[in-house]
Amino acid sequence: MPVPVRLQLRTEDPDNVLWPIMGLYTDYLVRGRYGAKRRRRYTASALHFGDWLRNEGAGPGDIDETRIGSFLINHLTTCSCGHPVPRGLILNRAALNNLLRVLRAHNIVAAPAPDAIEVELARFDAKMNEIWGLTQGTRDHRRRIVRRLLREQFGAGPIELGALTPNAVRAFVLGGAGWSTSTIRVMGGAVRCYLRYRALLGHDVAHLHKAVPRPAFWRDAELPEALSGADVEQLFSAFDRPCPSRRRGYAIVRCLADLGLRSSEVIRLTLDDIGWDEGVIRVPAGKARRSDILPLSPPTGEAIVDYILNERPATPQREVFVRHVAPLGEPVGRRVVQKTLHAAYARLGWDRSRVHILRHTLASRLVNNGVPMKQIADVLRHRSIVTSAGYARVDVARLSAVALPWPGAIA
């Protein structure tokens, strides 16, 4: 019987230029609780990279993002090495990025000095925090967008704002032909924020600011989209059938639907935020820049308890929701929340993708049950009642009672 390729992978090679540090790499993978199969593949990928480094006349101290990229693009795609090696681009990139983290953690490779663009982005981030008080998530998103703009225009060189033209700004914000109005608005908002920052520094950017497109947006043109009560129950039932991380997914959806939490609030929720005796949950400071106390409904609490006791891996992390794959036990990111909802929609055969719809659904249910608008604003943690007032437009029963007949309608 032939030996599977994964078992033929080379995991030992004392002559390899990376062999002296492979012990550190293995310890890192073990601490991250990577499975034996993944550790074998990552080790084989690192040794393959070591062979290529030797042919390039380089060693461990020469490794950086550029060399890893060259290996992945120029060698891996045309590799004709005589022994079995992992071929997947994603797997190799992950293996070598982890290797680089190990090398930097042990000072074998120095961390790269920030270039002009990274220094600029750090200063921009400080101003967004100090002057506008934006949340970490918003700042991170705007930095990523502005980094793309600056890299496209200046590469690794200095930032010459005078060389940035209105046409370049406009083309960047409009992006590709398939970009939606919402995407253009987000891109434009980030660029305008950066230009305001440069204006605060005394730079003349008025001509660039005018070039940022402002696509038409009618906030009240449509009713807020929401799920019916039956739809919500059907969504909960999507976690009755076997699926990956079923208990975690169900607990996440209950937090979204019952408490109206945002994705960023779900991932920041810690074990210390839950008051089991009082039956409350403290929502960490986020978009509203303040912490709030909400009642913890029994179904939500039971879902969280079921996850903690029966599925959550042992970990020193205090976040409620943690990773179930390596690095095991680390806090999840917003993408996990999105993927959880998307997978549930797919199991139900729904053509949906939005996570925020569950927050809208809670608001609509409260409105239709006659809850005062001030209390709805408190539950949703809106700083202004005007923000919550938009949900009054979904109370169809009350709106129909005051609606005027259409002129010229047939009696």
URFENSUL-V383601 format. One record per backbone hydrogen bond with DSSP energy under -0.5 kcal/mol. CO is the residue of the C=O (numbers start at 0). NH is the residue of the N-H. Records with the same first field share a line. If there is no record, write none. Layout:
CO = NH, NH
This chain:
3 = 6, 7
4 = 7, 8
12 = 15
15 = 18
17 = 20, 21
18 = 21
20 = 24
21 = 25
22 = 26
23 = 27
24 = 28
25 = 29
26 = 30
27 = 31
28 = 33
29 = 32
31 = 326, 327
34 = 38
35 = 39
36 = 40
37 = 41
38 = 42
39 = 43
40 = 44
41 = 45
42 = 46
43 = 47
44 = 48
45 = 49
46 = 50
47 = 51
48 = 52
49 = 53
50 = 54
51 = 55
52 = 57
53 = 56
58 = 61
59 = 62
63 = 67
64 = 68
65 = 69
66 = 70
67 = 71
68 = 72
69 = 73, 74
70 = 74, 75
71 = 76
74 = 77
75 = 78
83 = 9
87 = 91
88 = 92
89 = 93
90 = 94
91 = 95
92 = 96
93 = 97
94 = 98
95 = 99
96 = 100
97 = 101
98 = 102
99 = 103
100 = 104
101 = 105
102 = 107, 108
103 = 106
114 = 118
115 = 119
116 = 120
117 = 121
118 = 122
119 = 123
120 = 124
121 = 125
122 = 126
123 = 127
124 = 128
125 = 129
126 = 130, 131
127 = 133
134 = 138
135 = 139
136 = 140
137 = 141
138 = 142
139 = 143
140 = 144
141 = 145
142 = 146
143 = 147
144 = 148
145 = 149
146 = 150
147 = 151
148 = 152
149 = 153, 154
150 = 154
153 = 156
157 = 159
158 = 160
159 = 162
160 = 163
162 = 164
164 = 168
165 = 169
166 = 170
167 = 171
168 = 172
169 = 173
170 = 174
175 = 178
179 = 183
180 = 184
181 = 185
182 = 186
183 = 187
184 = 188
185 = 189
186 = 190
187 = 191
188 = 192
189 = 193
190 = 194
191 = 195
192 = 196
193 = 197
194 = 198
195 = 199
196 = 200
197 = 202
198 = 201
202 = 204
204 = 208
205 = 209
206 = 210
207 = 211
208 = 211
210 = 212
216 = 218
217 = 220
227 = 231
228 = 232
229 = 233
230 = 234
231 = 235
232 = 236
233 = 237
234 = 237
235 = 238
236 = 239, 240
242 = 245
244 = 248
245 = 249
246 = 250
247 = 251
248 = 252
249 = 253
250 = 254
251 = 255
252 = 256
253 = 257, 258
254 = 258, 260
255 = 259
261 = 265
262 = 266
263 = 267
264 = 268
265 = 268
268 = 319
269 = 272
270 = 273
272 = 274, 281
273 = 275
274 = 278, 279
278 = 295
279 = 274
280 = 282, 293
281 = 283
282 = 291
285 = 288
289 = 285
291 = 282
293 = 280
294 = 296
296 = 300
297 = 301
298 = 302
299 = 303
300 = 304
301 = 305
302 = 306
303 = 307
304 = 308
305 = 309
306 = 310, 311
317 = 270
319 = 321
320 = 331
322 = 328
326 = 329
329 = 322
332 = 335, 336
333 = 337
334 = 338
335 = 339
336 = 340
337 = 341
338 = 342
339 = 343
340 = 344
341 = 345
342 = 346
343 = 347
344 = 348, 349
345 = 348
349 = 351
354 = 357
355 = 358, 359
356 = 360
357 = 361
358 = 362
359 = 363
360 = 364
361 = 365
362 = 366
363 = 367
364 = 368
365 = 370
366 = 369
371 = 375
372 = 376
373 = 377
374 = 378
375 = 379
376 = 380, 381
383 = 386, 387
384 = 388
385 = 389
386 = 389
387 = 390
388 = 391
389 = 392
390 = 393
391 = 394
393 = 395
394 = 398
395 = 399
396 = 400
397 = 401
398 = 401, 402
405 = 408
